[in-house]
Amino acid sequence: MRASNHLIGLLNFLTFLLSIPILGGGIWLSSRANNTDCMKFLQWPLIVIGVAIMVISLAGFAGACYRNTFLMWFYLWAMFFIIAALIGFVIFAYAVTDKGSGRMVPKRVYLDYYLQDYSGWLEERVSDDSYWRKIGSCIRDSKVCAKMGRNIGGVPESADSFYLRRLSPIESGCCKPPTECDYVYVNETVWNAGGVVGNNSDCYRWSNDQEQLCYSCNSCKAGVLASLKKSWRKVSVINIVILIILVIVYVVACAAFRNNRRIDNDEAYGETRMTKAHPSRIQF
């Protein structure tokens, strides 16, 4: 009996530890929401799940230590729904980031991003004008484009050197015009129109005004989507590993709890049998 209780307590402590990387993933997404991706609602499901696992694990730990059947039942049922929610979150994360990626550009190391390559719920949300105003303002305030500037030996970076850079999706989509527009490089965020401007509507949205740049471009929206995809996929890989461990721990905890109940029932049954086998000699 003690061994089963110790096992359940140990498993609850393990699930408590597993909640830390989930909560950490939510906090990491939150930091990126404030500084890079600018999507301020995606981190909350992970943070809520992480906190819930912490609280439920503590309840299960207390139930195992004090042999409180109610707390153990609460732990098992609540953890079942938490695992289901985590599975749903992982599926949702992969489903909404399934489509879209950057396109390779001739004689460039960085990729260009096109909104038409993306579709689905996340693309519609990012493309919504009222929502995009908030995202665009967030990107502008993060100064991500202003941080692109480089000096090599005290000399501004040349075009050939810039073309060899691995730009982030937001840097490529929001801080420069699309390559097909055939703009002429001056520096990282200043480009002059060449002889022929491409048919892409973003070619006409580009501005050398450092407060405008390509923040209203579809390429910028595509860059945000690509950045979100990369962030969500990183967190989802961690969540899948934790989910597998959680399921194993949950199955073992269920087996240990059933063993506890069987032992309790056997003890009660054994006491009844002993009473009947050795009745009191004094009869009234």
C-alpha positions in Angstrom: 0.0 0.0 0.0 2.8 2.4 1.0 4.7 1.5 -2.2 1.6 2.5 -4.4 1.2 5.8 -2.5 4.9 6.6 -2.9 4.7 5.8 -6.6 1.6 8.0 -7.1 3.3 10.8 -5.2 6.5 10.4 -7.3 4.4 10.5 -10.5 2.7 13.7 -9.4 6.0 15.3 -8.7 7.1 14.3 -12.2 4.1 15.8 -13.8 4.7 19.0 -11.8 8.2 19.1 -13.3 6.8 18.5 -16.8 4.5 21.5 -16.4 7.6 23.8 -16.2 8.7 23.4 -19.9 5.1 23.9 -21.0 4.8 27.1 -19.0 8.2 28.1 -20.2 7.1 27.6 -23.8 4.1 29.9 -23.2 6.3 32.5 -21.6 8.8 32.3 -24.5 5.9 32.8 -27.0 4.8 35.7 -24.8 8.2 37.3 -25.1 8.2 36.9 -28.9 4.6 38.3 -29.0 5.9 41.5 -27.4 9.1 41.8 -29.4 9.0 39.8 -32.6 5.8 37.9 -33.7 3.4 40.5 -32.2 0.6 38.0 -31.9 -0.5 38.5 -28.3 -3.1 35.7 -27.8 -1.3 32.6 -28.9 0.7 32.1 -25.8 -2.2 32.0 -23.4 -3.5 28.4 -24.0 0.0 27.1 -23.2 0.3 29.2 -20.1 -3.1 28.1 -18.8 -2.3 24.4 -19.5 1.1 24.7 -17.7 -0.4 26.4 -14.6 -3.3 23.9 -14.6 -0.9 20.9 -14.7 1.1 22.5 -11.8 -2.1 22.9 -9.6 -3.5 19.4 -10.5 -0.1 17.7 -9.8 0.0 19.4 -6.3 -3.5 18.2 -5.6 -2.6 14.6 -6.7 0.6 14.8 -4.6 -1.4 15.8 -1.5 -4.0 13.1 -2.3 -1.3 10.4 -2.4 0.4 11.7 0.8 -2.8 11.9 2.9 -4.6 9.1 1.1 -7.4 11.4 0.2 -9.6 9.6 -2.4 -11.4 12.8 -3.5 -8.1 14.5 -4.4 -6.9 11.4 -6.3 -10.1 11.2 -8.3 -9.9 14.9 -9.0 -6.3 14.5 -10.2 -7.1 11.6 -12.6 -10.2 13.3 -14.1 -8.6 16.7 -14.4 -5.4 15.3 -15.9 -7.4 13.4 -18.5 -9.0 16.7 -19.7 -5.6 18.5 -19.5 -4.0 15.8 -21.7 -7.0 16.1 -24.1 -6.5 19.9 -24.2 -2.8 19.6 -24.9 -3.5 17.1 -27.7 -6.0 19.6 -29.2 -3.5 22.5 -28.9 -0.8 20.5 -30.7 -3.2 19.5 -33.5 -4.5 23.1 -33.8 -0.9 24.5 -33.9 0.1 22.1 -36.8 -3.2 22.6 -38.6 -3.1 26.4 -38.7 0.7 26.5 -39.6 0.5 23.7 -42.2 0.7 25.8 -45.4 3.2 28.4 -46.6 6.9 28.9 -46.6 9.5 31.3 -48.0 10.5 31.3 -51.7 14.0 31.1 -52.8 15.3 34.1 -54.8 18.1 34.0 -57.4 21.4 35.3 -56.2 20.0 35.8 -52.7 20.5 33.8 -49.5 17.4 35.2 -47.8 13.9 34.2 -48.8 11.0 36.3 -50.0 7.5 35.7 -48.6 4.1 35.9 -50.3 0.7 36.1 -48.6 -0.9 33.9 -51.3 1.2 31.0 -50.1 -0.7 31.0 -46.8 -4.3 30.2 -46.1 -6.6 29.3 -43.3 -7.7 30.7 -39.9 -4.4 32.2 -39.0 -3.9 33.9 -42.4 -7.4 35.4 -42.2 -6.7 36.7 -38.7 -3.4 38.3 -39.6 -4.8 39.8 -42.8 -7.8 41.4 -41.0 -7.2 45.2 -41.3 -8.2 46.0 -37.7 -5.9 43.3 -36.4 -3.1 44.1 -38.7 -2.9 47.7 -37.6 -2.0 46.4 -34.1 0.5 43.9 -35.4 2.1 46.5 -37.8 2.3 49.0 -34.9 3.9 46.4 -32.7 6.6 45.5 -35.4 7.3 49.2 -35.9 7.7 49.7 -32.1 10.0 46.7 -31.8 12.6 48.5 -34.1 13.3 45.2 -35.8 14.1 47.0 -39.1 16.3 49.7 -37.4 18.4 46.9 -35.9 19.3 45.5 -39.3 22.0 48.1 -40.0 25.6 46.9 -40.2 28.9 48.6 -40.6 31.9 46.6 -41.9 35.1 48.4 -41.0 33.2 51.6 -40.5 31.7 51.4 -43.9 28.0 50.6 -44.5 27.2 47.1 -45.7 27.4 46.7 -49.5 24.6 45.3 -51.6 26.5 42.1 -52.3 27.1 41.5 -48.6 23.4 42.2 -47.8 22.3 39.7 -50.4 24.2 37.0 -48.6 22.5 37.6 -45.2 20.0 35.1 -43.7 17.2 37.5 -42.9 14.4 36.6 -40.5 10.9 36.3 -42.1 9.9 39.7 -40.6 13.1 41.4 -41.7 12.7 40.1 -45.3 8.9 40.8 -45.5 8.7 44.1 -43.6 12.0 45.9 -43.9 12.7 45.7 -47.7 10.7 45.6 -50.9 10.1 42.3 -52.6 13.0 41.3 -54.8 10.8 41.1 -57.9 10.1 44.9 -57.6 13.7 45.4 -58.9 14.5 48.2 -56.4 18.1 49.4 -56.1 19.8 48.8 -52.8 21.1 51.9 -50.9 21.2 50.4 -47.4 19.3 47.9 -45.4 16.1 49.9 -45.2 16.5 52.4 -48.1 15.9 51.2 -51.7 15.4 53.4 -54.8 13.1 52.4 -57.6 14.8 50.9 -60.6 13.9 51.1 -64.2 10.8 48.8 -64.1 8.6 48.2 -61.0 7.1 44.7 -60.9 3.4 43.9 -61.0 3.3 43.0 -57.3 1.1 45.5 -55.4 3.7 45.6 -52.7 6.1 47.4 -55.1 3.8 50.4 -54.8 3.4 50.1 -51.0 7.1 50.3 -50.3 8.3 53.6 -48.8 11.8 54.8 -47.7 10.0 56.6 -44.8 11.4 54.6 -41.8 8.0 54.8 -40.2 6.4 53.1 -43.2 8.8 50.9 -45.1 6.8 47.8 -46.0 4.7 47.5 -42.9 1.5 47.7 -45.0 2.7 45.1 -47.5 1.3 41.6 -47.9 4.9 40.4 -47.8 5.1 41.7 -44.2 1.9 39.8 -43.3 3.5 36.7 -44.9 6.7 37.3 -42.9 4.7 37.4 -39.6 2.9 34.1 -40.6 6.3 32.5 -41.4 7.7 33.7 -38.1 4.7 32.4 -36.2 5.0 29.0 -38.0 8.6 28.7 -36.9 7.8 29.6 -33.3 4.8 27.4 -33.0 6.6 24.4 -34.5 9.4 24.7 -32.0 7.0 24.8 -29.1 4.9 22.0 -30.5 7.9 19.6 -30.8 8.6 20.1 -27.0 4.8 19.7 -26.3 4.7 16.4 -28.2 7.6 15.0 -26.2 6.0 16.2 -22.9 2.6 14.8 -24.0 4.0 11.3 -24.6 5.6 11.4 -21.1 2.4 12.7 -19.6 0.3 9.9 -21.1 2.7 7.3 -19.8 2.7 8.8 -16.3 -1.1 9.1 -16.4 -1.5 5.4 -17.3 0.9 4.3 -14.6 -0.9 6.6 -12.1 -4.2 5.0 -13.0 -2.8 1.5 -12.5 -1.3 2.5 -9.1 -4.6 4.1 -8.0 -6.6 1.0 -9.0 -4.0 -1.2 -7.1 -4.6 1.0 -4.0 -8.3 0.5 -4.2 -7.9 -3.2 -4.7 -5.7 -3.5 -1.7 -8.1 -1.4 0.4 -11.0 -3.7 -0.7 -8.9 -6.8 0.1 -8.0 -5.6 3.5 -11.7 -4.9 4.3 -12.7 -8.3 2.9 -9.9 -10.0 4.9 -11.0 -8.3 8.2 -14.6 -9.5 7.6 -13.5 -13.1 6.9 -11.4 -13.2 10.1 -14.3 -12.0 12.1 -16.5 -14.8 10.8 -13.8 -17.4 11.1 -13.0 -16.6 14.8 -16.3 -15.4 16.4 -16.3 -14.4 19.9 -16.9 -17.2 22.4 -19.1 -15.1 24.5 -22.6 -15.1 23.1 -25.3 -12.8 24.3 
